[in-house]
């Protein structure tokens, strides 16, 4: 059967499918060093490297600095969630 997939409703859903459904939406990305970035998910790859547009760094729920377009390495990401 190839790759393992979870059945959700009438379609198959894989982890990257869930990430693809968040494309062009605002997401929160948490890193291993406990930093949080919020921005519009523009792109990602199979390594979960991501590009965020209109990105901001957050600390304690408040915007720390505005960064514009940023690239985050997948091996540093702990969690990605829609805002």
PEBEL-V455486 format. One record per pair of residues at least 6 apart in sequence whose ideal C-beta (glycine too) atoms are under 8 Angstrom apart, sorted by the first residue. I is the first residue (numbers start at 1). J is the second residue. Records with the same first field share a line. If there is no record, write none. Layout:
# PEBEL-V455486
I->J / J
This chain:
# PEBEL-V455486
3->14
5->12 / 13 / 14
6->12 / 13 / 14
7->13
16->44 / 46
19->41 / 44 / 48 / 80
20->44
22->41 / 80 / 82
23->41 / 42 / 43 / 44
24->40 / 41 / 42
25->40 / 41 / 82 / 83
26->38 / 39 / 40 / 41 / 82 / 83
27->38 / 39 / 40 / 41 / 52 / 80 / 81 / 82 / 83
28->36 / 37 / 38 / 58 / 79 / 80 / 81 / 82 / 83
29->36 / 37 / 38 / 39 / 50 / 52 / 72 / 77 / 79 / 80
30->36 / 77 / 78 / 79 / 80
31->37 / 72 / 76 / 77 / 78
32->76 / 77 / 78
33->76
35->57 / 59
36->57 / 58 / 59
37->52 / 55 / 56 / 57 / 58 / 67 / 70 / 72
38->52 / 55 / 56 / 58 / 63 / 83
39->52 / 53 / 54 / 55 / 56 / 67 / 70
40->52 / 53 / 54
41->50 / 51 / 52 / 80
42->51 / 52 / 53 / 69
43->50 / 51
44->50 / 51 / 74
45->74
47->73 / 74 / 75
48->74 / 77 / 80
49->71 / 72 / 73 / 74
50->71 / 72 / 74 / 77 / 80
51->69 / 70 / 71 / 72
52->69 / 70 / 72
53->68 / 69
54->68 / 69
55->66 / 67 / 68 / 69 / 70
56->63 / 64 / 65 / 66 / 67
57->63 / 64 / 65 / 67
58->64
